[in-house]
Amino acid sequence: MIILGILVSIAAIGTMCWLLFNLAVFALPFFVGINTGTWAYGTGAGWLGAILVGLVTAGLTLAVAQGLLMLIRPIWARLLIALAFVAPAGVAGFYATLGIVKHMMPSETWQIIFSVIGAIAVGVTAFLRVTGMAATGPAESSLAGA
């Protein structure tokens, strides 16, 4: 029974890590949606109104960012947009890893070291996914040489 518990724990940790890596790109829209939903609820919109406002603003945040990544050409501007998505993903990766390693090792120094490694891994994954969202633009046509 103990071995089954250990195997289930490992499977749960693996599933949570998989979810974290796949959903890291959506950390910024999630935070924006939660904040606007909370604001809407505080102004008297009710539960349904707050949920709708949060979902709409989260979707708009993601859509606007993808549109900006497709339209803006300077690399530095694209890097700033990508950084806006990577920073919340890195913070989420840090705290998710910290939550996992707190149960596995007693040393606070090693907890922080592994949490920073987790934050870097999630940040790099989010950066690669965000840059994958950006359109590369039309391919150079071969008519230029003709």
N, C-alpha and C positions, 0 to 999 in steps of 0.2 A: 504494500500500500504506500509506503514511503517513496519507493521508486516511481510509482505512478504519479504521485504528487510532484516529484522533481521533474518528471518528463512533461507534465501539464504546465508547470511553471516555466520551463524552458520554451515550450510552444507558445505560451502567452506572451513571454518577453519577445520572442521572434516575431509574432504577429503585430505587437505594438511597434516594434522597430520598423517593420515593413510599412505599416500605416504611416508612421512618422516620415519616412523617406518619401512615400508617395504623395502625402498631403502637405509637405513642407512649403510648397509654392503657394498654397492657399492660406498661409498664416496671416499675411497682410490683409487680404479681403475679409478673412474671418474676424480679425481684430476691428477693422473698420465697421463691419456689419454689427458686431456686438456693441460697439460704442454708440452707433447711431440708433440701434434698437433700444438700448438703455435710455438714451436721450429721449426718444419718442415715447417710451413708456413713462418717463418722468414728466413729460409735458401733457399726459392725459390721453395718449392714443389707445391705451388698453393693450391687452396681450396680443390680439390678432394684428392690430395696427403696428405694434412694435416689431413683431416677427416679420411682417411684410416690408416695413421700412428697412430692417436689418438685411433681409434677403436681397432687396433691390439695390441697396448701396454696396453690398458685397459683390453682387454681380456687375454693377457699374464700375467698381474699382478694378476688377479683373479685366473687364472689357476695355476700359480706357487705357490701362497699362499695356494690354496687348496691341491696341491700336497705336499707341505712342511708339511701341517697339517696332511696329511695321513702318511707321511714317517718318520717324526721326532718323536722320542719317549720321550725325556726328557720334563717334564712338564714345566720347566722354559722356554725352547725354544718355546714351543707351546704358552705359555702365552705372550711371546714377539711378536710372529706373530699375535696373537689375538689383542694385544695392538696396533699394527700398523694399524689395521682396526678400532679399537674402538676410537682412538684419533681423527681422522678426522670426524667420525660420531658424536662424542660429540661436536666438534666445530660447525658442521652443525646444530645440535640440539639446541645449545645455541643461535645461530644467528636466526634460524627459530622461536624459542620461543620468542626471543627479538622482532622480527618483528611483531609478533602477539600481545604481551602484550603492546607494545608501543601505540597501538590504543585503549587499554582498560583501562589503568590506568596511572594517571599522575605522580605518585611518582617514581622517578628513582631508589630508593632503592628497592622497591617492583618489579620493572621491572627486576632488576639484580637477585633478589632472585628467581623469577619465571623462569628466563632464566637458572639459574644454575640447578634448579629442572628439567627443560626440557632437559638440556644437560645430566644430570645423567640418566634420563629415556631413552633417545635415546641411550646413551652409553651402558647401561645395556642390552637394546634390541639388539643392534649390537653385544655385547659380546655373548649373548645367541645364536644368529643366526650364528656367526662365529664358536662357539664351536659345534653347530649342524652340520656345514659343515664337521667337522673333523670326520674321520672314527674311530670307536671305536676299530677296529682291529678284528681279528678272535676270535671267542668264544673259551673258554677253552674246549678242548675235554674231554669226559668222559673216554677216553682210558688210561689216566694217572693213574687212580685208579685201572685199571684191571691188 
